[in-house]
Amino acid sequence: MVDLYRLADDFPGRQKTHMERLCAAVALFPTPEHIDDGPETSPPKRILKEFPRFRKTVQGINIARHIGMERLRGRCPHFHEWLAKLESYATLPGEQPHSSTR
């Protein structure tokens, strides 16, 4: 939930109040990673509550592309660490691991 206003682009018919409620919920947490505090309050469930036609496998991917990996990594430290660990496994001997600035 790095760039909530990207949802408005995908669902132009939704009222401003839907976005405001979602933004208010997100504002309660220091990072998007802290939002997931239960099965019914995970980010996709919160989005679905305000945007019932949201499909994580469609709009979620488009939103992630729009936001970009660097910004996602910068706002989500655990996600960044997980990706860095995966990237370190793919590093060949003598090759430098991926250096992503945060």
Biopython code that builds the backbone (N, CA, C, O; Angstrom):
import numpy as np
from Bio.PDB.StructureBuilder import StructureBuilder

atoms = [
    (1, "MET", "N", (0.840, -1.170, 0.000)),
    (1, "MET", "CA", (0.000, 0.000, 0.000)),
    (1, "MET", "C", (0.886, 1.235, 0.000)),
    (1, "MET", "O", (0.738, 2.167, 0.790)),
    (2, "VAL", "N", (1.805, 1.175, -0.930)),
    (2, "VAL", "CA", (2.776, 2.242, -1.075)),
    (2, "VAL", "C", (2.182, 3.434, -1.810)),
    (2, "VAL", "O", (2.466, 4.579, -1.460)),
    (3, "ASP", "N", (1.375, 3.184, -2.809)),
    (3, "ASP", "CA", (0.792, 4.264, -3.614)),
    (3, "ASP", "C", (-0.698, 3.998, -3.807)),
    (3, "ASP", "O", (-1.118, 3.475, -4.840)),
    (4, "LEU", "N", (-1.477, 4.357, -2.817)),
    (4, "LEU", "CA", (-2.907, 4.074, -2.854)),
    (4, "LEU", "C", (-3.631, 4.780, -3.980)),
    (4, "LEU", "O", (-4.616, 4.265, -4.508)),
    (5, "TYR", "N", (-3.158, 5.936, -4.346)),
    (5, "TYR", "CA", (-3.883, 6.695, -5.364)),
    (5, "TYR", "C", (-3.807, 6.045, -6.740)),
    (5, "TYR", "O", (-4.545, 6.425, -7.650)),
    (6, "ARG", "N", (-2.938, 5.092, -6.893)),
    (6, "ARG", "CA", (-2.898, 4.320, -8.144)),
    (6, "ARG", "C", (-4.194, 3.527, -8.291)),
    (6, "ARG", "O", (-4.629, 3.271, -9.414)),
    (7, "LEU", "N", (-4.814, 3.135, -7.187)),
    (7, "LEU", "CA", (-6.094, 2.422, -7.239)),
    (7, "LEU", "C", (-7.169, 3.273, -7.900)),
    (7, "LEU", "O", (-8.012, 2.756, -8.634)),
    (8, "ALA", "N", (-7.139, 4.547, -7.647)),
    (8, "ALA", "CA", (-8.149, 5.446, -8.220)),
    (8, "ALA", "C", (-8.074, 5.433, -9.746)),
    (8, "ALA", "O", (-9.091, 5.598, -10.419)),
    (9, "ASP", "N", (-6.886, 5.240, -10.287)),
    (9, "ASP", "CA", (-6.738, 5.163, -11.748)),
    (9, "ASP", "C", (-7.423, 3.919, -12.308)),
    (9, "ASP", "O", (-8.019, 3.957, -13.384)),
    (10, "ASP", "N", (-7.330, 2.816, -11.565)),
    (10, "ASP", "CA", (-7.923, 1.559, -12.021)),
    (10, "ASP", "C", (-9.424, 1.471, -11.745)),
    (10, "ASP", "O", (-10.126, 0.689, -12.385)),
    (11, "PHE", "N", (-9.915, 2.264, -10.800)),
    (11, "PHE", "CA", (-11.331, 2.244, -10.447)),
    (11, "PHE", "C", (-11.885, 3.666, -10.403)),
    (11, "PHE", "O", (-12.229, 4.165, -9.332)),
    (12, "PRO", "N", (-11.973, 4.315, -11.552)),
    (12, "PRO", "CA", (-12.382, 5.728, -11.574)),
    (12, "PRO", "C", (-13.798, 5.970, -11.062)),
    (12, "PRO", "O", (-14.120, 7.098, -10.690)),
    (13, "GLY", "N", (-14.646, 4.962, -11.031)),
    (13, "GLY", "CA", (-16.020, 5.162, -10.587)),
    (13, "GLY", "C", (-16.198, 5.186, -9.078)),
    (13, "GLY", "O", (-17.276, 5.530, -8.593)),
    (14, "ARG", "N", (-15.167, 4.829, -8.328)),
    (14, "ARG", "CA", (-15.288, 4.794, -6.866)),
    (14, "ARG", "C", (-15.284, 6.215, -6.318)),
    (14, "ARG", "O", (-14.619, 7.105, -6.847)),
    (15, "GLN", "N", (-16.035, 6.399, -5.254)),
    (15, "GLN", "CA", (-16.117, 7.722, -4.646)),
    (15, "GLN", "C", (-14.847, 8.045, -3.870)),
    (15, "GLN", "O", (-14.110, 7.157, -3.443)),
    (16, "LYS", "N", (-14.623, 9.315, -3.706)),
    (16, "LYS", "CA", (-13.452, 9.802, -2.977)),
    (16, "LYS", "C", (-13.427, 9.254, -1.550)),
    (16, "LYS", "O", (-12.354, 9.024, -0.994)),
    (17, "THR", "N", (-14.601, 9.046, -0.959)),
    (17, "THR", "CA", (-14.653, 8.563, 0.419)),
    (17, "THR", "C", (-14.038, 7.173, 0.568)),
    (17, "THR", "O", (-13.480, 6.856, 1.618)),
    (18, "HIS", "N", (-14.132, 6.344, -0.465)),
    (18, "HIS", "CA", (-13.522, 5.017, -0.407)),
    (18, "HIS", "C", (-12.009, 5.148, -0.268)),
    (18, "HIS", "O", (-11.390, 4.461, 0.544)),
    (19, "MET", "N", (-11.429, 6.022, -1.054)),
    (19, "MET", "CA", (-9.981, 6.238, -0.997)),
    (19, "MET", "C", (-9.590, 6.872, 0.336)),
    (19, "MET", "O", (-8.561, 6.516, 0.911)),
    (20, "GLU", "N", (-10.388, 7.791, 0.823)),
    (20, "GLU", "CA", (-10.081, 8.459, 2.096)),
    (20, "GLU", "C", (-10.093, 7.460, 3.249)),
    (20, "GLU", "O", (-9.232, 7.517, 4.128)),
    (21, "ARG", "N", (-11.060, 6.547, 3.252)),
    (21, "ARG", "CA", (-11.113, 5.537, 4.320)),
    (21, "ARG", "C", (-9.887, 4.624, 4.264)),
    (21, "ARG", "O", (-9.313, 4.276, 5.296)),
    (22, "LEU", "N", (-9.503, 4.249, 3.072)),
    (22, "LEU", "CA", (-8.331, 3.396, 2.917)),
    (22, "LEU", "C", (-7.061, 4.130, 3.359)),
    (22, "LEU", "O", (-6.220, 3.560, 4.054)),
    (23, "CYS", "N", (-6.928, 5.378, 2.960)),
    (23, "CYS", "CA", (-5.770, 6.185, 3.363)),
    (23, "CYS", "C", (-5.719, 6.374, 4.874)),
    (23, "CYS", "O", (-4.640, 6.341, 5.466)),
    (24, "ALA", "N", (-6.866, 6.568, 5.498)),
    (24, "ALA", "CA", (-6.918, 6.742, 6.956)),
    (24, "ALA", "C", (-6.449, 5.473, 7.665)),
    (24, "ALA", "O", (-5.741, 5.544, 8.669)),
    (25, "ALA", "N", (-6.844, 4.315, 7.143)),
    (25, "ALA", "CA", (-6.419, 3.046, 7.741)),
    (25, "ALA", "C", (-4.907, 2.869, 7.600)),
    (25, "ALA", "O", (-4.242, 2.439, 8.541)),
    (26, "VAL", "N", (-4.374, 3.195, 6.445)),
    (26, "VAL", "CA", (-2.934, 3.048, 6.188)),
    (26, "VAL", "C", (-2.130, 4.006, 7.053)),
    (26, "VAL", "O", (-1.037, 3.662, 7.504)),
    (27, "ALA", "N", (-2.650, 5.194, 7.290)),
    (27, "ALA", "CA", (-1.937, 6.211, 8.067)),
    (27, "ALA", "C", (-1.685, 5.779, 9.511)),
    (27, "ALA", "O", (-0.858, 6.376, 10.200)),
    (28, "LEU", "N", (-2.379, 4.765, 9.962)),
    (28, "LEU", "CA", (-2.211, 4.285, 11.337)),
    (28, "LEU", "C", (-0.934, 3.457, 11.523)),
    (28, "LEU", "O", (-0.584, 3.112, 12.651)),
    (29, "PHE", "N", (-0.241, 3.137, 10.432)),
    (29, "PHE", "CA", (0.903, 2.237, 10.494)),
    (29, "PHE", "C", (2.165, 2.914, 9.968)),
    (29, "PHE", "O", (2.095, 3.747, 9.064)),
    (30, "PRO", "N", (3.335, 2.551, 10.541)),
    (30, "PRO", "CA", (4.582, 3.188, 10.101)),
    (30, "PRO", "C", (5.027, 2.788, 8.688)),
    (30, "PRO", "O", (5.618, 3.603, 7.981)),
    (31, "THR", "N", (4.754, 1.555, 8.271)),
    (31, "THR", "CA", (5.110, 1.105, 6.924)),
    (31, "THR", "C", (3.997, 0.202, 6.406)),
    (31, "THR", "O", (3.195, -0.296, 7.196)),
    (32, "PRO", "N", (3.932, -0.017, 5.104)),
    (32, "PRO", "CA", (2.922, -0.920, 4.567)),
    (32, "PRO", "C", (3.021, -2.334, 5.157)),
    (32, "PRO", "O", (2.021, -3.046, 5.247)),
    (33, "GLU", "N", (4.218, -2.727, 5.551)),
    (33, "GLU", "CA", (4.399, -4.069, 6.109)),
    (33, "GLU", "C", (3.721, -4.248, 7.463)),
    (33, "GLU", "O", (3.429, -5.378, 7.855)),
    (34, "HIS", "N", (3.469, -3.184, 8.170)),
    (34, "HIS", "CA", (2.822, -3.269, 9.476)),
    (34, "HIS", "C", (1.298, -3.387, 9.383)),
    (34, "HIS", "O", (0.631, -3.640, 10.386)),
    (35, "ILE", "N", (0.760, -3.208, 8.207)),
    (35, "ILE", "CA", (-0.687, -3.207, 8.024)),
    (35, "ILE", "C", (-1.287, -4.594, 8.220)),
    (35, "ILE", "O", (-2.418, -4.717, 8.690)),
    (36, "ASP", "N", (-0.562, -5.610, 7.874)),
    (36, "ASP", "CA", (-1.062, -6.982, 7.886)),
    (36, "ASP", "C", (-1.118, -7.519, 9.311)),
    (36, "ASP", "O", (-0.191, -8.193, 9.762)),
    (37, "ASP", "N", (-2.212, -7.219, 10.021)),
    (37, "ASP", "CA", (-2.319, -7.666, 11.407)),
    (37, "ASP", "C", (-3.397, -8.727, 11.606)),
    (37, "ASP", "O", (-3.897, -8.895, 12.719)),
    (38, "GLY", "N", (-3.757, -9.434, 10.559)),
    (38, "GLY", "CA", (-4.731, -10.515, 10.668)),
    (38, "GLY", "C", (-5.319, -10.875, 9.323)),
    (38, "GLY", "O", (-5.199, -10.112, 8.365)),
    (39, "PRO", "N", (-5.960, -12.043, 9.243)),
    (39, "PRO", "CA", (-6.499, -12.505, 7.958)),
    (39, "PRO", "C", (-7.541, -11.574, 7.348)),
    (39, "PRO", "O", (-7.646, -11.498, 6.124)),
    (40, "GLU", "N", (-8.298, -10.880, 8.152)),
    (40, "GLU", "CA", (-9.340, -9.998, 7.630)),
    (40, "GLU", "C", (-8.877, -8.558, 7.458)),
    (40, "GLU", "O", (-9.619, -7.719, 6.947)),
    (41, "THR", "N", (-7.651, -8.271, 7.886)),
    (41, "THR", "CA", (-7.149, -6.901, 7.787)),
    (41, "THR", "C", (-5.882, -6.814, 6.943)),
    (41, "THR", "O", (-5.192, -5.794, 6.966)),
    (42, "SER", "N", (-5.576, -7.860, 6.209)),
    (42, "SER", "CA", (-4.409, -7.820, 5.325)),
    (42, "SER", "C", (-4.629, -6.740, 4.262)),
    (42, "SER", "O", (-5.771, -6.367, 3.994)),
    (43, "PRO", "N", (-3.561, -6.240, 3.660)),
    (43, "PRO", "CA", (-3.747, -5.195, 2.643)),
    (43, "PRO", "C", (-4.769, -5.549, 1.560)),
    (43, "PRO", "O", (-5.622, -4.715, 1.257)),
    (44, "PRO", "N", (-4.725, -6.752, 0.958)),
    (44, "PRO", "CA", (-5.741, -7.040, -0.063)),
    (44, "PRO", "C", (-7.173, -7.018, 0.484)),
    (44, "PRO", "O", (-8.093, -6.588, -0.212)),
    (45, "LYS", "N", (-7.366, -7.475, 1.718)),
    (45, "LYS", "CA", (-8.716, -7.453, 2.302)),
    (45, "LYS", "C", (-9.182, -6.020, 2.544)),
    (45, "LYS", "O", (-10.354, -5.704, 2.338)),
    (46, "ARG", "N", (-8.284, -5.166, 2.975)),
    (46, "ARG", "CA", (-8.641, -3.763, 3.191)),
    (46, "ARG", "C", (-8.995, -3.086, 1.863)),
    (46, "ARG", "O", (-9.941, -2.303, 1.782)),
    (47, "ILE", "N", (-8.215, -3.404, 0.826)),
    (47, "ILE", "CA", (-8.494, -2.832, -0.491)),
    (47, "ILE", "C", (-9.829, -3.339, -1.015)),
    (47, "ILE", "O", (-10.630, -2.565, -1.538)),
    (48, "LEU", "N", (-10.069, -4.645, -0.874)),
    (48, "LEU", "CA", (-11.329, -5.233, -1.357)),
    (48, "LEU", "C", (-12.545, -4.629, -0.678)),
    (48, "LEU", "O", (-13.609, -4.520, -1.287)),
    (49, "LYS", "N", (-12.397, -4.242, 0.566)),
    (49, "LYS", "CA", (-13.514, -3.634, 1.292)),
    (49, "LYS", "C", (-13.970, -2.338, 0.612)),
    (49, "LYS", "O", (-15.166, -2.050, 0.550)),
    (50, "GLU", "N", (-13.023, -1.574, 0.110)),
    (50, "GLU", "CA", (-13.332, -0.299, -0.534)),
    (50, "GLU", "C", (-13.466, -0.416, -2.050)),
    (50, "GLU", "O", (-14.174, 0.368, -2.683)),
    (51, "PHE", "N", (-12.778, -1.404, -2.623)),
    (51, "PHE", "CA", (-12.779, -1.605, -4.076)),
    (51, "PHE", "C", (-13.095, -3.074, -4.354)),
    (51, "PHE", "O", (-12.186, -3.855, -4.636)),
    (52, "PRO", "N", (-14.366, -3.460, -4.279)),
    (52, "PRO", "CA", (-14.754, -4.875, -4.390)),
    (52, "PRO", "C", (-14.302, -5.566, -5.675)),
    (52, "PRO", "O", (-14.178, -6.790, -5.692)),
    (53, "ARG", "N", (-14.057, -4.832, -6.727)),
    (53, "ARG", "CA", (-13.625, -5.458, -7.987)),
    (53, "ARG", "C", (-12.101, -5.597, -8.081)),
    (53, "ARG", "O", (-11.589, -6.051, -9.104)),
    (54, "PHE", "N", (-11.373, -5.214, -7.029)),
    (54, "PHE", "CA", (-9.917, -5.315, -7.015)),
    (54, "PHE", "C", (-9.494, -6.776, -7.139)),
    (54, "PHE", "O", (-10.001, -7.645, -6.431)),
    (55, "ARG", "N", (-8.558, -7.029, -8.051)),
    (55, "ARG", "CA", (-7.986, -8.354, -8.224)),
    (55, "ARG", "C", (-6.473, -8.219, -8.092)),
    (55, "ARG", "O", (-5.808, -7.579, -8.907)),
    (56, "LYS", "N", (-5.959, -8.839, -7.049)),
    (56, "LYS", "CA", (-4.536, -8.734, -6.732)),
    (56, "LYS", "C", (-3.660, -9.174, -7.906)),
    (56, "LYS", "O", (-2.603, -8.591, -8.151)),
    (57, "THR", "N", (-4.101, -10.199, -8.626)),
    (57, "THR", "CA", (-3.294, -10.725, -9.729)),
    (57, "THR", "C", (-3.355, -9.860, -10.980)),
    (57, "THR", "O", (-2.592, -10.082, -11.920)),
    (58, "VAL", "N", (-4.256, -8.872, -11.005)),
    (58, "VAL", "CA", (-4.346, -7.966, -12.156)),
    (58, "VAL", "C", (-3.939, -6.559, -11.715)),
    (58, "VAL", "O", (-2.871, -6.073, -12.087)),
    (59, "GLN", "N", (-4.785, -5.913, -10.927)),
    (59, "GLN", "CA", (-4.482, -4.541, -10.499)),
    (59, "GLN", "C", (-3.250, -4.502, -9.591)),
    (59, "GLN", "O", (-2.467, -3.554, -9.647)),
    (60, "GLY", "N", (-3.080, -5.520, -8.762)),
    (60, "GLY", "CA", (-1.916, -5.548, -7.878)),
    (60, "GLY", "C", (-0.607, -5.512, -8.652)),
    (60, "GLY", "O", (0.324, -4.796, -8.284)),
    (61, "ILE", "N", (-0.544, -6.287, -9.720)),
    (61, "ILE", "CA", (0.656, -6.323, -10.558)),
    (61, "ILE", "C", (0.847, -4.982, -11.265)),
    (61, "ILE", "O", (1.961, -4.460, -11.320)),
    (62, "ASN", "N", (-0.229, -4.430, -11.800)),
    (62, "ASN", "CA", (-0.128, -3.129, -12.481)),
    (62, "ASN", "C", (0.327, -2.036, -11.522)),
    (62, "ASN", "O", (1.150, -1.193, -11.876)),
    (63, "ILE", "N", (-0.206, -2.057, -10.324)),
    (63, "ILE", "CA", (0.164, -1.051, -9.325)),
    (63, "ILE", "C", (1.635, -1.212, -8.944)),
    (63, "ILE", "O", (2.359, -0.223, -8.836)),
    (64, "ALA", "N", (2.077, -2.451, -8.742)),
    (64, "ALA", "CA", (3.481, -2.699, -8.394)),
    (64, "ALA", "C", (4.408, -2.210, -9.505)),
    (64, "ALA", "O", (5.458, -1.630, -9.228)),
    (65, "ARG", "N", (4.028, -2.441, -10.747)),
    (65, "ARG", "CA", (4.836, -1.949, -11.877)),
    (65, "ARG", "C", (4.907, -0.422, -11.871)),
    (65, "ARG", "O", (5.967, 0.162, -12.093)),
    (66, "HIS", "N", (3.769, 0.210, -11.614)),
    (66, "HIS", "CA", (3.712, 1.669, -11.583)),
    (66, "HIS", "C", (4.595, 2.228, -10.458)),
    (66, "HIS", "O", (5.313, 3.209, -10.654)),
    (67, "ILE", "N", (4.536, 1.611, -9.311)),
    (67, "ILE", "CA", (5.304, 2.078, -8.154)),
    (67, "ILE", "C", (6.800, 1.864, -8.383)),
    (67, "ILE", "O", (7.606, 2.751, -8.102)),
    (68, "GLY", "N", (7.162, 0.710, -8.882)),
    (68, "GLY", "CA", (8.568, 0.381, -9.131)),
    (68, "GLY", "C", (9.219, -0.308, -7.945)),
    (68, "GLY", "O", (8.870, -0.069, -6.788)),
    (69, "MET", "N", (10.174, -1.168, -8.265)),
    (69, "MET", "CA", (10.835, -1.963, -7.228)),
    (69, "MET", "C", (11.623, -1.111, -6.242)),
    (69, "MET", "O", (11.611, -1.394, -5.044)),
    (70, "GLU", "N", (12.292, -0.099, -6.706)),
    (70, "GLU", "CA", (13.094, 0.722, -5.794)),
    (70, "GLU", "C", (12.219, 1.375, -4.727)),
    (70, "GLU", "O", (12.582, 1.402, -3.551)),
    (71, "ARG", "N", (11.079, 1.895, -5.138)),
    (71, "ARG", "CA", (10.186, 2.542, -4.179)),
    (71, "ARG", "C", (9.571, 1.514, -3.228)),
    (71, "ARG", "O", (9.442, 1.770, -2.031)),
    (72, "LEU", "N", (9.195, 0.354, -3.764)),
    (72, "LEU", "CA", (8.663, -0.711, -2.907)),
    (72, "LEU", "C", (9.708, -1.135, -1.877)),
    (72, "LEU", "O", (9.403, -1.294, -0.695)),
    (73, "ARG", "N", (10.922, -1.312, -2.336)),
    (73, "ARG", "CA", (11.995, -1.710, -1.426)),
    (73, "ARG", "C", (12.250, -0.630, -0.371)),
    (73, "ARG", "O", (12.525, -0.941, 0.788)),
    (74, "GLY", "N", (12.159, 0.614, -0.769)),
    (74, "GLY", "CA", (12.402, 1.714, 0.161)),
    (74, "GLY", "C", (11.344, 1.818, 1.250)),
    (74, "GLY", "O", (11.653, 2.176, 2.387)),
    (75, "ARG", "N", (10.106, 1.510, 0.911)),
    (75, "ARG", "CA", (9.010, 1.622, 1.891)),
    (75, "ARG", "C", (8.786, 0.335, 2.679)),
    (75, "ARG", "O", (8.118, 0.344, 3.712)),
    (76, "CYS", "N", (9.344, -0.769, 2.192)),
    (76, "CYS", "CA", (9.088, -2.076, 2.802)),
    (76, "CYS", "C", (10.421, -2.759, 3.131)),
    (76, "CYS", "O", (10.918, -3.552, 2.331)),
    (77, "PRO", "N", (11.000, -2.461, 4.291)),
    (77, "PRO", "CA", (12.333, -2.980, 4.614)),
    (77, "PRO", "C", (12.417, -4.508, 4.661)),
    (77, "PRO", "O", (13.423, -5.076, 4.237)),
    (78, "HIS", "N", (11.397, -5.172, 5.159)),
    (78, "HIS", "CA", (11.438, -6.641, 5.204)),
    (78, "HIS", "C", (11.409, -7.221, 3.786)),
    (78, "HIS", "O", (12.116, -8.184, 3.489)),
    (79, "PHE", "N", (10.600, -6.637, 2.930)),
    (79, "PHE", "CA", (10.544, -7.060, 1.536)),
    (79, "PHE", "C", (11.912, -6.855, 0.887)),
    (79, "PHE", "O", (12.395, -7.724, 0.162)),
    (80, "HIS", "N", (12.530, -5.710, 1.148)),
    (80, "HIS", "CA", (13.861, -5.425, 0.615)),
    (80, "HIS", "C", (14.870, -6.483, 1.076)),
    (80, "HIS", "O", (15.641, -7.005, 0.271)),
    (81, "GLU", "N", (14.857, -6.790, 2.370)),
    (81, "GLU", "CA", (15.794, -7.784, 2.905)),
    (81, "GLU", "C", (15.555, -9.158, 2.280)),
    (81, "GLU", "O", (16.507, -9.872, 1.964)),
    (82, "TRP", "N", (14.298, -9.526, 2.103)),
    (82, "TRP", "CA", (13.965, -10.811, 1.499)),
    (82, "TRP", "C", (14.487, -10.872, 0.064)),
    (82, "TRP", "O", (15.095, -11.864, -0.339)),
    (83, "LEU", "N", (14.247, -9.803, -0.708)),
    (83, "LEU", "CA", (14.740, -9.765, -2.087)),
    (83, "LEU", "C", (16.271, -9.798, -2.131)),
    (83, "LEU", "O", (16.854, -10.478, -2.975)),
    (84, "ALA", "N", (16.910, -9.073, -1.233)),
    (84, "ALA", "CA", (18.377, -9.052, -1.203)),
    (84, "ALA", "C", (18.920, -10.449, -0.924)),
    (84, "ALA", "O", (19.923, -10.859, -1.507)),
    (85, "LYS", "N", (18.262, -11.169, -0.041)),
    (85, "LYS", "CA", (18.683, -12.536, 0.263)),
    (85, "LYS", "C", (18.524, -13.430, -0.973)),
    (85, "LYS", "O", (19.420, -14.209, -1.299)),
    (86, "LEU", "N", (17.394, -13.315, -1.649)),
    (86, "LEU", "CA", (17.182, -14.092, -2.872)),
    (86, "LEU", "C", (18.229, -13.736, -3.922)),
    (86, "LEU", "O", (18.779, -14.614, -4.587)),
    (87, "GLU", "N", (18.497, -12.448, -4.064)),
    (87, "GLU", "CA", (19.476, -11.998, -5.042)),
    (87, "GLU", "C", (20.872, -12.510, -4.713)),
    (87, "GLU", "O", (21.659, -12.796, -5.616)),
    (88, "SER", "N", (21.181, -12.625, -3.429)),
    (88, "SER", "CA", (22.509, -13.116, -3.048)),
    (88, "SER", "C", (22.684, -14.580, -3.450)),
    (88, "SER", "O", (23.801, -15.013, -3.734)),
    (89, "TYR", "N", (21.603, -15.335, -3.476)),
    (89, "TYR", "CA", (21.680, -16.729, -3.911)),
    (89, "TYR", "C", (21.970, -16.832, -5.399)),
    (89, "TYR", "O", (22.562, -17.811, -5.854)),
    (90, "ALA", "N", (21.563, -15.841, -6.146)),
    (90, "ALA", "CA", (21.735, -15.860, -7.598)),
    (90, "ALA", "C", (23.069, -15.269, -8.038)),
    (90, "ALA", "O", (23.390, -15.294, -9.226)),
    (91, "THR", "N", (23.849, -14.739, -7.102)),
    (91, "THR", "CA", (25.125, -14.115, -7.438)),
    (91, "THR", "C", (26.170, -15.189, -7.722)),
    (91, "THR", "O", (26.371, -16.103, -6.922)),
    (92, "LEU", "N", (26.817, -15.071, -8.850)),
    (92, "LEU", "CA", (27.867, -16.006, -9.233)),
    (92, "LEU", "C", (29.172, -15.638, -8.537)),
    (92, "LEU", "O", (29.372, -14.477, -8.179)),
    (93, "PRO", "N", (30.060, -16.605, -8.341)),
    (93, "PRO", "CA", (31.360, -16.292, -7.727)),
    (93, "PRO", "C", (32.066, -15.175, -8.497)),
    (93, "PRO", "O", (32.122, -15.199, -9.727)),
    (94, "GLY", "N", (32.598, -14.210, -7.773)),
    (94, "GLY", "CA", (33.291, -13.086, -8.387)),
    (94, "GLY", "C", (32.374, -11.970, -8.857)),
    (94, "GLY", "O", (32.854, -10.916, -9.274)),
    (95, "GLU", "N", (31.075, -12.175, -8.799)),
    (95, "GLU", "CA", (30.094, -11.180, -9.236)),
    (95, "GLU", "C", (29.619, -10.401, -8.011)),
    (95, "GLU", "O", (29.529, -10.953, -6.914)),
    (96, "GLN", "N", (29.323, -9.142, -8.198)),
    (96, "GLN", "CA", (28.816, -8.310, -7.109)),
    (96, "GLN", "C", (27.323, -8.557, -6.929)),
    (96, "GLN", "O", (26.595, -8.623, -7.919)),
    (97, "PRO", "N", (26.845, -8.696, -5.686)),
    (97, "PRO", "CA", (25.397, -8.824, -5.488)),
    (97, "PRO", "C", (24.671, -7.552, -5.899)),
    (97, "PRO", "O", (25.272, -6.481, -5.979)),
    (98, "HIS", "N", (23.384, -7.679, -6.156)),
    (98, "HIS", "CA", (22.569, -6.537, -6.544)),
    (98, "HIS", "C", (22.689, -5.466, -5.484)),
    (98, "HIS", "O", (22.512, -5.749, -4.299)),
    (99, "SER", "N", (22.981, -4.259, -5.877)),
    (99, "SER", "CA", (23.082, -3.175, -4.907)),
    (99, "SER", "C", (21.911, -2.232, -5.113)),
    (99, "SER", "O", (21.906, -1.391, -6.012)),
    (100, "SER", "N", (20.938, -2.398, -4.268)),
    (100, "SER", "CA", (19.749, -1.544, -4.344)),
    (100, "SER", "C", (19.837, -0.509, -3.246)),
    (100, "SER", "O", (20.030, -0.844, -2.077)),
    (101, "THR", "N", (19.697, 0.738, -3.619)),
    (101, "THR", "CA", (19.647, 1.793, -2.619)),
    (101, "THR", "C", (18.266, 1.876, -2.057)),
    (101, "THR", "O", (17.287, 1.605, -2.753)),
    (102, "ARG", "N", (18.172, 2.243, -0.822)),
    (102, "ARG", "CA", (16.871, 2.328, -0.177)),
    (102, "ARG", "C", (16.639, 3.708, 0.222)),
    (102, "ARG", "O", (15.593, 4.018, 0.791)),
]
sb = StructureBuilder()
sb.init_structure("model")
sb.init_model(0)
sb.init_chain("A")
sb.init_seg("    ")
for serial, (resi, resn, name, xyz) in enumerate(atoms, 1):
    if name == "N":
        sb.init_residue(resn, " ", resi, " ")
    sb.init_atom(name, np.array(xyz, "f"), 0.0, 1.0, " ", f" {name:<3s}", serial, name[0])
structure = sb.get_structure()
